Structures are given as structure tokens and as C-alpha cells.
Amino acid sequence: MVATIKKPVRFKIFVKEYFFIPSKYFYNHIDDLIALRTSESNPNVSVFENVGEAWVQGIEMETKIDISKGTYLFMNYSFQDSGVDDGGALPFVV
């Protein structure tokens, strides 16, 4: 499998020394993806097949808030979108 992986775009926001928000956007293009798909004739059987060109993109964000010394609140969020260049969807990706 040949994949073109571009460096993610990252940025960090600091508000004083106790509020921290790093974020990242990523985009990957895969030239020859091989994926596991369920057989149409028998749903109990899965086979590997060449899907072709595909892409994956998304964002990741997190927040860390220091409440007191040694205690903090941490939250994160991730979103991912993917597809095949011919317009189909990648298997096993919701």
C-alpha cells in the first residue's frame, strides 16, 4: 500500500498558564488501499480486496484546564471523514 501522508496542521492556544487548547487537522491520501469487506453472497464470510484510491481527513482538539495544583479537567474531541475517490465509502468506517 502506498500512502501519501501530509504533515498535519497543528496549532496551540495558551490562555495564561492554566488553559491549554492544542488542535490538529490532517489529510491522508492512499493510492492502493486493501480493505476487508463482507462477501455479498455470504454475509458470514469476509474477503480482502483492492479498494483503490482513498482519502481520510479530520480534526482533533483537546482542552486542559488546571483547576488547582495537581488537579485538572481534560476534554477531547475527534472527527474523521473518509471515502474512496470513486465516490464510495470505506468499509468499517462509521
N, CA, C and O atoms as CSV, one atom per row, in Angstrom:
chain,resi,resn,atom,element,x,y,z
A,1,MET,N,N,0.844,-1.162,0.000
A,1,MET,CA,C,0.000,0.000,0.000
A,1,MET,C,C,0.894,1.230,0.000
A,1,MET,O,O,1.806,1.348,0.818
A,2,VAL,N,N,0.629,2.129,-0.909
A,2,VAL,CA,C,1.372,3.381,-0.989
A,2,VAL,C,C,0.472,4.483,-0.452
A,2,VAL,O,O,-0.649,4.660,-0.929
A,3,ALA,N,N,0.950,5.215,0.524
A,3,ALA,CA,C,0.147,6.277,1.121
A,3,ALA,C,C,0.910,7.591,1.067
A,3,ALA,O,O,2.111,7.647,1.334
A,4,THR,N,N,0.198,8.626,0.720
A,4,THR,CA,C,0.763,9.960,0.772
A,4,THR,C,C,0.258,10.596,2.060
A,4,THR,O,O,-0.921,10.933,2.172
A,5,ILE,N,N,1.136,10.756,3.013
A,5,ILE,CA,C,0.746,11.315,4.296
A,5,ILE,C,C,1.351,12.702,4.421
A,5,ILE,O,O,2.571,12.867,4.445
A,6,LYS,N,N,0.491,13.678,4.499
A,6,LYS,CA,C,0.960,15.050,4.625
A,6,LYS,C,C,1.047,15.405,6.100
A,6,LYS,O,O,0.302,14.871,6.921
A,7,LYS,N,N,1.960,16.306,6.429
A,7,LYS,CA,C,2.088,16.740,7.813
A,7,LYS,C,C,0.799,17.394,8.265
A,7,LYS,O,O,0.218,18.204,7.542
A,8,PRO,N,N,0.350,17.042,9.463
A,8,PRO,CA,C,-0.863,17.686,9.955
A,8,PRO,C,C,-0.618,19.155,10.284
A,8,PRO,O,O,0.492,19.560,10.633
A,9,VAL,N,N,-1.669,19.927,10.165
A,9,VAL,CA,C,-1.614,21.333,10.536
A,9,VAL,C,C,-1.951,21.408,12.020
A,9,VAL,O,O,-3.034,20.992,12.431
A,10,ARG,N,N,-1.037,21.933,12.825
A,10,ARG,CA,C,-1.225,21.983,14.269
A,10,ARG,C,C,-1.151,23.418,14.761
A,10,ARG,O,O,-0.407,24.237,14.222
A,11,PHE,N,N,-1.923,23.708,15.779
A,11,PHE,CA,C,-1.780,24.986,16.466
A,11,PHE,C,C,-2.160,24.799,17.930
A,11,PHE,O,O,-2.949,23.920,18.274
A,12,LYS,N,N,-1.591,25.629,18.773
A,12,LYS,CA,C,-1.844,25.572,20.209
A,12,LYS,C,C,-2.217,26.950,20.711
A,12,LYS,O,O,-1.655,27.960,20.289
A,13,ILE,N,N,-3.166,26.973,21.611
A,13,ILE,CA,C,-3.601,28.222,22.211
A,13,ILE,C,C,-3.364,28.124,23.719
A,13,ILE,O,O,-3.824,27.185,24.367
A,14,PHE,N,N,-2.653,29.086,24.260
A,14,PHE,CA,C,-2.450,29.172,25.702
A,14,PHE,C,C,-3.173,30.418,26.212
A,14,PHE,O,O,-2.987,31.508,25.672
A,15,VAL,N,N,-3.986,30.263,27.238
A,15,VAL,CA,C,-4.598,31.400,27.902
A,15,VAL,C,C,-4.058,31.387,29.324
A,15,VAL,O,O,-4.443,30.561,30.152
A,16,LYS,N,N,-3.179,32.302,29.575
A,16,LYS,CA,C,-2.398,32.314,30.815
A,16,LYS,C,C,-1.625,30.999,30.885
A,16,LYS,O,O,-1.297,30.441,29.838
A,17,GLU,N,N,-1.328,30.494,32.046
A,17,GLU,CA,C,-0.570,29.247,32.139
A,17,GLU,C,C,-1.450,28.071,32.524
A,17,GLU,O,O,-0.940,26.967,32.713
A,18,TYR,N,N,-2.761,28.274,32.647
A,18,TYR,CA,C,-3.617,27.202,33.141
A,18,TYR,C,C,-4.715,26.781,32.172
A,18,TYR,O,O,-5.572,25.980,32.546
A,19,PHE,N,N,-4.722,27.281,30.959
A,19,PHE,CA,C,-5.739,26.939,29.967
A,19,PHE,C,C,-5.036,26.650,28.649
A,19,PHE,O,O,-4.394,27.539,28.089
A,20,PHE,N,N,-5.145,25.417,28.139
A,20,PHE,CA,C,-4.334,24.950,27.014
A,20,PHE,C,C,-5.241,24.251,26.004
A,20,PHE,O,O,-5.984,23.340,26.370
A,21,ILE,N,N,-5.187,24.673,24.715
A,21,ILE,CA,C,-6.035,24.079,23.675
A,21,ILE,C,C,-5.195,23.739,22.445
A,21,ILE,O,O,-5.077,24.584,21.557
A,22,PRO,N,N,-4.604,22.537,22.347
A,22,PRO,CA,C,-3.945,22.141,21.107
A,22,PRO,C,C,-4.967,21.548,20.133
A,22,PRO,O,O,-5.905,20.874,20.558
A,23,SER,N,N,-4.793,21.792,18.842
A,23,SER,CA,C,-5.698,21.291,17.804
A,23,SER,C,C,-4.888,20.830,16.605
A,23,SER,O,O,-3.754,21.263,16.400
A,24,LYS,N,N,-5.493,19.934,15.807
A,24,LYS,CA,C,-4.781,19.414,14.641
A,24,LYS,C,C,-5.782,19.070,13.543
A,24,LYS,O,O,-6.839,18.500,13.812
A,25,TYR,N,N,-5.437,19.424,12.295
A,25,TYR,CA,C,-6.181,18.996,11.103
A,25,TYR,C,C,-5.267,18.080,10.313
A,25,TYR,O,O,-4.080,18.373,10.170
A,26,PHE,N,N,-5.802,16.958,9.789
A,26,PHE,CA,C,-4.981,16.054,8.993
A,26,PHE,C,C,-5.716,15.617,7.728
A,26,PHE,O,O,-6.946,15.564,7.692
A,27,TYR,N,N,-4.939,15.308,6.699
A,27,TYR,CA,C,-5.460,14.774,5.440
A,27,TYR,C,C,-4.465,13.748,4.910
A,27,TYR,O,O,-3.285,14.058,4.746
A,28,ASN,N,N,-4.926,12.537,4.642
A,28,ASN,CA,C,-4.087,11.476,4.087
A,28,ASN,C,C,-4.730,10.941,2.821
A,28,ASN,O,O,-5.937,10.696,2.788
A,29,HIS,N,N,-3.934,10.757,1.782
A,29,HIS,CA,C,-4.399,10.159,0.530
A,29,HIS,C,C,-3.705,8.817,0.355
A,29,HIS,O,O,-2.479,8.734,0.422
A,30,ILE,N,N,-4.492,7.760,0.131
A,30,ILE,CA,C,-3.957,6.406,0.000
A,30,ILE,C,C,-4.154,5.963,-1.452
A,30,ILE,O,O,-5.276,5.960,-1.958
A,31,ASP,N,N,-3.062,5.590,-2.114
A,31,ASP,CA,C,-3.118,5.249,-3.532
A,31,ASP,C,C,-3.671,3.848,-3.809
A,31,ASP,O,O,-4.360,3.662,-4.811
A,32,ASP,N,N,-3.398,2.876,-2.970
A,32,ASP,CA,C,-3.772,1.493,-3.254
A,32,ASP,C,C,-4.238,0.818,-1.960
A,32,ASP,O,O,-3.501,0.023,-1.375
A,33,LEU,N,N,-5.443,1.128,-1.519
A,33,LEU,CA,C,-5.965,0.617,-0.259
A,33,LEU,C,C,-6.513,-0.796,-0.433
A,33,LEU,O,O,-7.274,-1.063,-1.363
A,34,ILE,N,N,-6.127,-1.686,0.454
A,34,ILE,CA,C,-6.678,-3.034,0.523
A,34,ILE,C,C,-7.476,-3.113,1.810
A,34,ILE,O,O,-6.948,-2.846,2.889
A,35,ALA,N,N,-8.755,-3.482,1.700
A,35,ALA,CA,C,-9.639,-3.473,2.865
A,35,ALA,C,C,-10.378,-4.797,2.986
A,35,ALA,O,O,-10.517,-5.537,2.013
A,36,LEU,N,N,-10.844,-5.080,4.177
A,36,LEU,CA,C,-11.629,-6.278,4.453
A,36,LEU,C,C,-13.099,-5.940,4.242
A,36,LEU,O,O,-13.635,-5.032,4.878
A,37,ARG,N,N,-13.754,-6.687,3.331
A,37,ARG,CA,C,-15.167,-6.444,3.040
A,37,ARG,C,C,-15.961,-7.734,3.253
A,37,ARG,O,O,-15.440,-8.836,3.080
A,38,THR,N,N,-17.218,-7.574,3.626
A,38,THR,CA,C,-18.108,-8.718,3.791
A,38,THR,C,C,-18.562,-9.196,2.424
A,38,THR,O,O,-18.933,-8.395,1.566
A,39,SER,N,N,-18.531,-10.503,2.227
A,39,SER,CA,C,-18.946,-11.095,0.956
A,39,SER,C,C,-20.435,-10.860,0.743
A,39,SER,O,O,-21.229,-11.027,1.669
A,40,GLU,N,N,-20.820,-10.472,-0.477
A,40,GLU,CA,C,-22.230,-10.241,-0.781
A,40,GLU,C,C,-23.015,-11.542,-0.833
A,40,GLU,O,O,-24.198,-11.569,-0.491
A,41,SER,N,N,-22.360,-12.633,-1.263
A,41,SER,CA,C,-23.063,-13.908,-1.372
A,41,SER,C,C,-23.237,-14.601,-0.022
A,41,SER,O,O,-24.201,-15.340,0.174
A,42,ASN,N,N,-22.303,-14.365,0.918
A,42,ASN,CA,C,-22.382,-14.982,2.240
A,42,ASN,C,C,-21.953,-13.951,3.281
A,42,ASN,O,O,-20.762,-13.662,3.399
A,43,PRO,N,N,-22.895,-13.392,4.036
A,43,PRO,CA,C,-22.547,-12.337,4.995
A,43,PRO,C,C,-21.660,-12.807,6.150
A,43,PRO,O,O,-21.143,-11.980,6.902
A,44,ASN,N,N,-21.476,-14.117,6.302
A,44,ASN,CA,C,-20.608,-14.645,7.356
A,44,ASN,C,C,-19.148,-14.733,6.923
A,44,ASN,O,O,-18.289,-15.098,7.724
A,45,VAL,N,N,-18.857,-14.402,5.666
A,45,VAL,CA,C,-17.505,-14.502,5.125
A,45,VAL,C,C,-17.007,-13.109,4.747
A,45,VAL,O,O,-17.728,-12.332,4.120
A,46,SER,N,N,-15.769,-12.801,5.133
A,46,SER,CA,C,-15.144,-11.540,4.748
A,46,SER,C,C,-13.926,-11.824,3.893
A,46,SER,O,O,-13.221,-12.808,4.120
A,47,VAL,N,N,-13.671,-10.963,2.904
A,47,VAL,CA,C,-12.539,-11.149,1.996
A,47,VAL,C,C,-11.777,-9.827,1.873
A,47,VAL,O,O,-12.360,-8.750,1.993
A,48,PHE,N,N,-10.468,-9.926,1.631
A,48,PHE,CA,C,-9.667,-8.741,1.360
A,48,PHE,C,C,-9.773,-8.416,-0.121
A,48,PHE,O,O,-9.683,-9.313,-0.960
A,49,GLU,N,N,-9.962,-7.156,-0.450
A,49,GLU,CA,C,-9.990,-6.754,-1.852
A,49,GLU,C,C,-9.416,-5.350,-2.006
A,49,GLU,O,O,-9.391,-4.557,-1.065
A,50,ASN,N,N,-8.960,-5.072,-3.216
A,50,ASN,CA,C,-8.373,-3.781,-3.525
A,50,ASN,C,C,-9.491,-2.761,-3.692
A,50,ASN,O,O,-10.340,-2.900,-4.573
A,51,VAL,N,N,-9.488,-1.749,-2.853
A,51,VAL,CA,C,-10.499,-0.708,-2.910
A,51,VAL,C,C,-10.094,0.389,-3.888
A,51,VAL,O,O,-10.950,1.027,-4.501
A,52,GLY,N,N,-8.794,0.606,-4.031
A,52,GLY,CA,C,-8.304,1.647,-4.927
A,52,GLY,C,C,-7.840,2.864,-4.143
A,52,GLY,O,O,-7.318,2.734,-3.036
A,53,GLU,N,N,-8.031,4.044,-4.717
A,53,GLU,CA,C,-7.584,5.269,-4.064
A,53,GLU,C,C,-8.620,5.720,-3.041
A,53,GLU,O,O,-9.825,5.666,-3.285
A,54,ALA,N,N,-8.121,6.164,-1.891
A,54,ALA,CA,C,-9.000,6.606,-0.815
A,54,ALA,C,C,-8.371,7.793,-0.100
A,54,ALA,O,O,-7.202,8.109,-0.317
A,55,TRP,N,N,-9.145,8.439,0.743
A,55,TRP,CA,C,-8.658,9.575,1.500
A,55,TRP,C,C,-9.277,9.553,2.894
A,55,TRP,O,O,-10.362,9.010,3.101
A,56,VAL,N,N,-8.572,10.149,3.830
A,56,VAL,CA,C,-9.044,10.295,5.209
A,56,VAL,C,C,-8.655,11.699,5.666
A,56,VAL,O,O,-7.516,12.125,5.475
A,57,GLN,N,N,-9.593,12.405,6.264
A,57,GLN,CA,C,-9.298,13.728,6.810
A,57,GLN,C,C,-10.044,13.888,8.125
A,57,GLN,O,O,-11.032,13.201,8.383
A,58,GLY,N,N,-9.563,14.794,8.942
A,58,GLY,CA,C,-10.249,15.001,10.204
A,58,GLY,C,C,-9.596,16.060,11.059
A,58,GLY,O,O,-8.595,16.670,10.685
A,59,ILE,N,N,-10.195,16.262,12.223
A,59,ILE,CA,C,-9.659,17.201,13.192
A,59,ILE,C,C,-9.597,16.521,14.560
A,59,ILE,O,O,-10.375,15.614,14.855
A,60,GLU,N,N,-8.671,16.971,15.373
A,60,GLU,CA,C,-8.549,16.528,16.754
A,60,GLU,C,C,-8.333,17.770,17.603
A,60,GLU,O,O,-7.496,18.615,17.285
A,61,MET,N,N,-9.085,17.872,18.670
A,61,MET,CA,C,-8.963,19.018,19.571
A,61,MET,C,C,-8.988,18.513,21.005
A,61,MET,O,O,-9.626,17.506,21.311
A,62,GLU,N,N,-8.299,19.211,21.862
A,62,GLU,CA,C,-8.349,18.884,23.279
A,62,GLU,C,C,-8.236,20.171,24.087
A,62,GLU,O,O,-7.742,21.191,23.605
A,63,THR,N,N,-8.699,20.096,25.308
A,63,THR,CA,C,-8.624,21.230,26.220
A,63,THR,C,C,-8.171,20.721,27.577
A,63,THR,O,O,-8.668,19.710,28.073
A,64,LYS,N,N,-7.242,21.418,28.158
A,64,LYS,CA,C,-6.784,21.101,29.511
A,64,LYS,C,C,-6.879,22.365,30.336
A,64,LYS,O,O,-6.291,23.391,29.993
A,65,ILE,N,N,-7.620,22.286,31.420
A,65,ILE,CA,C,-7.804,23.433,32.308
A,65,ILE,C,C,-7.293,23.031,33.690
A,65,ILE,O,O,-7.809,22.098,34.306
A,66,ASP,N,N,-6.288,23.734,34.165
A,66,ASP,CA,C,-5.773,23.489,35.510
A,66,ASP,C,C,-6.722,24.114,36.521
A,66,ASP,O,O,-6.935,25.326,36.526
A,67,ILE,N,N,-7.290,23.268,37.380
A,67,ILE,CA,C,-8.226,23.746,38.394
A,67,ILE,C,C,-7.463,24.173,39.644
A,67,ILE,O,O,-7.704,25.246,40.198
A,68,SER,N,N,-6.554,23.329,40.072
A,68,SER,CA,C,-5.668,23.648,41.194
A,68,SER,C,C,-4.392,22.841,41.000
A,68,SER,O,O,-4.292,22.062,40.052
A,69,LYS,N,N,-3.438,23.013,41.864
A,69,LYS,CA,C,-2.163,22.301,41.718
A,69,LYS,C,C,-2.399,20.794,41.765
A,69,LYS,O,O,-2.885,20.263,42.764
A,70,GLY,N,N,-2.047,20.108,40.671
A,70,GLY,CA,C,-2.211,18.658,40.577
A,70,GLY,C,C,-3.598,18.196,40.170
A,70,GLY,O,O,-3.825,16.992,40.052
A,71,THR,N,N,-4.540,19.116,39.948
A,71,THR,CA,C,-5.902,18.757,39.543
A,71,THR,C,C,-6.256,19.541,38.286
A,71,THR,O,O,-6.109,20.762,38.233
A,72,TYR,N,N,-6.727,18.812,37.271
A,72,TYR,CA,C,-7.108,19.490,36.044
A,72,TYR,C,C,-8.286,18.789,35.390
A,72,TYR,O,O,-8.581,17.630,35.682
A,73,LEU,N,N,-8.944,19.501,34.513
A,73,LEU,CA,C,-10.055,18.996,33.719
A,73,LEU,C,C,-9.543,18.823,32.298
A,73,LEU,O,O,-8.939,19.735,31.734
A,74,PHE,N,N,-9.789,17.638,31.713
A,74,PHE,CA,C,-9.293,17.333,30.375
A,74,PHE,C,C,-10.455,16.887,29.508
A,74,PHE,O,O,-11.240,16.037,29.927
A,75,MET,N,N,-10.583,17.439,28.311
A,75,MET,CA,C,-11.625,17.061,27.354
A,75,MET,C,C,-10.988,16.932,25.975
A,75,MET,O,O,-10.049,17.659,25.651
A,76,ASN,N,N,-11.499,16.008,25.162
A,76,ASN,CA,C,-11.010,15.939,23.783
A,76,ASN,C,C,-12.151,15.620,22.836
A,76,ASN,O,O,-13.188,15.095,23.241
A,77,TYR,N,N,-11.943,15.949,21.553
A,77,TYR,CA,C,-12.927,15.718,20.501
A,77,TYR,C,C,-12.182,15.329,19.235
A,77,TYR,O,O,-11.172,15.939,18.887
A,78,SER,N,N,-12.686,14.308,18.548
A,78,SER,CA,C,-12.106,13.880,17.272
A,78,SER,C,C,-13.216,13.715,16.251
A,78,SER,O,O,-14.296,13.219,16.570
A,79,PHE,N,N,-12.948,14.130,15.029
A,79,PHE,CA,C,-13.869,13.929,13.913
A,79,PHE,C,C,-13.063,13.430,12.737
A,79,PHE,O,O,-12.005,13.976,12.423
A,80,GLN,N,N,-13.564,12.383,12.080
A,80,GLN,CA,C,-12.857,11.811,10.931
A,80,GLN,C,C,-13.850,11.582,9.804
A,80,GLN,O,O,-14.951,11.078,10.026
A,81,ASP,N,N,-13.457,11.951,8.606
A,81,ASP,CA,C,-14.260,11.736,7.404
A,81,ASP,C,C,-13.389,10.984,6.413
A,81,ASP,O,O,-12.210,11.304,6.264
A,82,SER,N,N,-13.946,9.990,5.734
A,82,SER,CA,C,-13.152,9.198,4.795
A,82,SER,C,C,-14.011,8.786,3.612
A,82,SER,O,O,-15.241,8.808,3.668
A,83,GLY,N,N,-13.337,8.414,2.557
A,83,GLY,CA,C,-14.061,7.959,1.380
A,83,GLY,C,C,-13.117,7.411,0.333
A,83,GLY,O,O,-11.895,7.509,0.447
A,84,VAL,N,N,-13.720,6.832,-0.692
A,84,VAL,CA,C,-12.982,6.294,-1.829
A,84,VAL,C,C,-13.117,7.300,-2.959
A,84,VAL,O,O,-14.173,7.910,-3.126
A,85,ASP,N,N,-12.057,7.477,-3.736
A,85,ASP,CA,C,-12.062,8.504,-4.788
A,85,ASP,C,C,-13.176,8.323,-5.817
A,85,ASP,O,O,-13.574,9.294,-6.462
A,86,ASP,N,N,-13.688,7.101,-5.985
A,86,ASP,CA,C,-14.770,6.910,-6.958
A,86,ASP,C,C,-16.144,7.239,-6.364
A,86,ASP,O,O,-17.163,7.032,-7.023
A,87,GLY,N,N,-16.183,7.747,-5.132
A,87,GLY,CA,C,-17.432,8.181,-4.520
A,87,GLY,C,C,-18.002,7.241,-3.487
A,87,GLY,O,O,-18.974,7.590,-2.816
A,88,GLY,N,N,-17.430,6.058,-3.335
A,88,GLY,CA,C,-17.936,5.092,-2.348
A,88,GLY,C,C,-17.438,5.395,-0.947
A,88,GLY,O,O,-16.678,6.335,-0.713
A,89,ALA,N,N,-17.896,4.564,-0.030
A,89,ALA,CA,C,-17.480,4.717,1.366
A,89,ALA,C,C,-16.487,3.632,1.730
A,89,ALA,O,O,-16.519,2.538,1.166
A,90,LEU,N,N,-15.613,3.928,2.662
A,90,LEU,CA,C,-14.691,2.918,3.161
A,90,LEU,C,C,-15.428,1.936,4.052
A,90,LEU,O,O,-16.285,2.351,4.833
A,91,PRO,N,N,-15.125,0.648,3.964
A,91,PRO,CA,C,-15.785,-0.325,4.815
A,91,PRO,C,C,-15.336,-0.177,6.265
A,91,PRO,O,O,-14.194,0.202,6.529
A,92,PHE,N,N,-16.221,-0.471,7.194
A,92,PHE,CA,C,-15.959,-0.443,8.635
A,92,PHE,C,C,-15.630,0.934,9.172
A,92,PHE,O,O,-15.049,1.045,10.252
A,93,VAL,N,N,-15.982,1.983,8.454
A,93,VAL,CA,C,-15.786,3.341,8.944
A,93,VAL,C,C,-17.161,3.974,9.068
A,93,VAL,O,O,-17.895,4.073,8.085
A,94,VAL,N,N,-17.506,4.397,10.261
A,94,VAL,CA,C,-18.824,4.970,10.507
A,94,VAL,C,C,-18.710,6.470,10.525
A,94,VAL,O,O,-19.709,7.163,10.718
